[in-house]
Amino acid sequence: MEIGPLLILAVALAGVVGLTLGLFGGGGSILMVPLLSYVAGMPGKEAIATSLLVVGSTSAASLIPHARKGHVRWAQGLVFATTSMLGAFGGGLLAESIPAQLLMLGFAVIMLASARGMIRGRKNPGGASLPVWLFAPAGLGIGAVTGLVGAGGGFLIVPALALLAGLSMAQAVGTSLLVITLNSAAALAGQLNSVALHWPLAMSLAVTAILGSLLGARLSHRIAEHRLRKGFGYFVLAMGVFVLSQEVPAPGGLAIALIAVFAGLLMLLCRKVPALHARCPLAMKSGA
């Protein structure tokens, strides 16, 4: 692979990927996979494997400042990670037999569902948390997604920990980084037999992303929890729409993008005009 302007741009933008990982505890792969596919022009499966390497190493680096702040729930994270690593390894092996476009479409649909949950918040913030025994199947399922689509899983892990397990957003972010680190390593191990990585490029991306993640970790401690949660939700929503619009054949992809822009403007109008808010078909009532 020749190092051209687009690859240099991709390395620079990897800093943004790291920033989102440090800030939100997830979302790095949501940016990294499209970045490698659409900017660097990397084949889909190579992009997924490279994403796992970059996201995993960046999450490990970002985990340190979050742990120093006491925002990592080690016991819950390790229980969750144990089963999700098994799912990630199995998903990585299974990915070889599934068309890349189908993987990306599934990736987009899961992102949209996850975004809605984070924007709405918990319906009953003071309610019961997820029973411990349910962490095993939840981790297994999220790990499988990690291996299949090259997603570190943060866009699913953070909502699971914050909405179901009842962790604060700060704890969900820190604990998610622990799980992502282990998930990414397991999924990458499952894919290395079938994918050849461009190691110099991958390491360049990782170094830039790690620098961004350290900045993101510092910023995350200064943002109100509800703003951090909603910001994560809208970020995932935007990226889900982007990936979906890229993978659906024209003119369907363009139609999806235009509908998303219209819906976003309508939601903004509903929020700014009190008289319209109660009747807005797109208004999403959020929890605490």
Residue pairs with C-beta under 8 A, 6 or more apart in sequence:
1 7
1 42
1 198
1 201
3 201
6 39
6 40
6 41
7 40
7 201
9 39
10 35
10 36
10 39
10 40
10 205
11 201
11 204
11 205
11 208
12 208
13 31
13 35
13 39
14 32
14 35
14 54
14 204
14 205
14 206
14 208
14 209
14 212
15 208
15 209
15 211
15 212
16 31
16 212
17 28
17 31
17 32
17 35
17 54
17 55
17 58
17 209
17 212
18 28
18 58
18 62
18 208
18 209
18 210
18 211
18 212
18 213
18 214
18 215
18 216
19 212
19 213
19 215
19 216
19 219
20 26
20 27
20 28
20 30
20 31
20 216
20 235
21 27
21 28
21 55
21 58
21 59
21 62
21 152
21 154
21 177
21 180
21 209
21 212
21 213
21 216
22 62
22 65
22 212
22 213
22 214
22 215
22 216
22 217
22 218
22 219
22 220
23 173
23 216
23 217
23 219
23 220
23 223
23 228
24 154
24 158
24 173
24 216
24 220
24 228
24 231
24 232
24 235
25 66
25 154
25 157
25 158
25 172
25 173
25 174
25 175
25 176
25 177
25 180
25 220
26 152
26 153
26 154
26 155
26 156
26 157
26 158
26 173
26 176
26 180
26 232
27 154
27 155
27 232
27 235
27 236
27 239
28 51
28 54
28 55
28 58
28 59
28 152
28 154
28 180
28 209
29 51
29 52
29 55
29 149
29 150
29 151
29 152
29 153
29 154
29 155
30 111
30 151
30 155
30 235
30 236
30 239
30 240
30 243
31 239
32 47
32 50
32 51
32 54
32 55
32 150
32 205
32 209
33 47
33 48
33 51
33 104
33 107
33 149
33 150
33 151
33 243
34 239
34 242
34 243
34 246
36 42
36 46
36 47
36 50
36 51
37 44
37 47
37 104
38 246
40 47
40 201
42 50
43 100
44 100
44 101
44 103
44 104
45 95
45 96
45 100
45 191
45 194
45 195
46 195
46 196
46 197
46 198
47 150
48 95
48 103
48 149
48 150
48 191
48 195
49 150
49 188
49 191
49 192
49 195
49 197
50 197
50 198
50 201
50 202
50 205
51 150
51 151
51 152
52 146
52 150
52 152
52 184
52 187
52 188
52 191
53 184
53 188
53 197
53 202
53 206
54 202
54 205
54 206
54 209
55 152
55 180
55 184
55 209
56 152
56 180
56 181
56 183
56 184
56 185
56 188
57 206
57 209
57 210
58 206
58 209
58 210
58 212
58 213
59 152
59 154
59 177
59 178
59 180
59 181
59 184
59 213
60 177
60 181
61 210
61 213
61 214
62 177
62 210
62 213
62 214
62 216
62 217
63 72
63 174
63 177
63 178
63 181
65 214
65 217
65 218
66 72
66 173
66 174
66 177
66 217
66 220
67 174
69 170
69 174
69 221
71 170
71 171
71 173
71 174
71 175
72 171
72 174
72 175
72 177
72 178
73 167
73 171
73 174
73 175
74 175
74 178
76 135
76 161
76 165
76 167
76 175
77 175
77 178
77 179
78 178
79 132
79 135
79 136
79 139
80 135
80 138
80 139
80 157
80 160
80 161
80 175
80 179
81 139
81 178
81 179
81 182
81 183
82 139
83 135
83 136
83 137
83 139
83 140
83 143
84 139
84 140
84 142
84 143
84 146
84 153
84 157
84 179
84 182
84 183
84 186
85 143
85 182
85 183
85 185
85 186
86 140
86 143
86 186
87 139
87 140
87 141
87 142
87 143
87 144
87 145
87 146
87 147
88 143
88 144
88 146
88 147
88 153
88 183
88 184
88 186
88 187
88 190
89 143
89 147
89 186
89 187
89 189
89 190
90 143
90 144
90 147
90 190
91 143
91 144
91 145
91 146
91 147
91 148
91 187
91 190
92 147
92 148
92 186
92 187
92 188
92 189
92 190
92 191
93 147
93 190
93 191
94 144
94 147
94 148
95 103
95 147
95 148
95 149
95 190
95 191
96 191
96 194
98 148
101 247
103 148
103 149
104 149
104 243
104 246
104 247
105 244
105 247
105 248
106 148
106 149
107 149
107 151
107 243
108 240
108 241
108 243
108 244
108 247
109 240
109 244
110 145
110 149
110 155
110 156
111 155
111 236
111 237
111 239
111 240
111 243
112 237
112 240
112 241
112 244
114 155
114 156
114 159
114 236
115 233
115 234
115 235
115 236
115 237
115 240
116 233
116 237
116 284
117 159
117 163
117 233
118 158
118 159
118 162
118 163
118 229
118 230
118 232
118 233
118 236
119 230
119 233
119 234
119 237
119 284
119 286
120 284
120 285
120 286
120 287
121 163
121 226
121 229
121 230
121 286
121 287
121 288
122 162
122 163
122 287
122 288
123 287
124 287
125 287
125 288
127 166
128 166
129 164
129 165
129 166
130 138
130 160
130 164
130 165
130 166
135 165
138 160
138 164
139 179
142 153
142 156
142 157
142 160
142 183
143 153
143 183
143 186
143 187
145 151
145 153
145 156
146 152
146 153
146 183
146 184
146 186
146 187
147 186
147 187
147 190
147 191
150 187
152 180
152 183
152 184
153 176
153 179
153 180
153 183
154 176
154 177
154 180
155 236
157 172
157 175
157 176
157 179
157 180
158 172
158 173
158 176
158 232
161 167
161 171
161 172
161 175
161 176
162 168
162 169
162 172
162 229
165 172
167 175
168 225
169 225
169 226
169 228
169 229
170 220
170 221
170 225
170 228
173 220
173 228
220 228
223 231
226 286
226 288
230 286
241 256
241 257
241 260
242 257
244 253
244 256
245 253
245 254
245 256
245 257
245 260
246 253
247 253
248 256
263 282
266 280
266 282
267 280
267 282
267 283
269 276
270 276
270 277
270 280
270 282
270 283
271 277
271 283
277 283
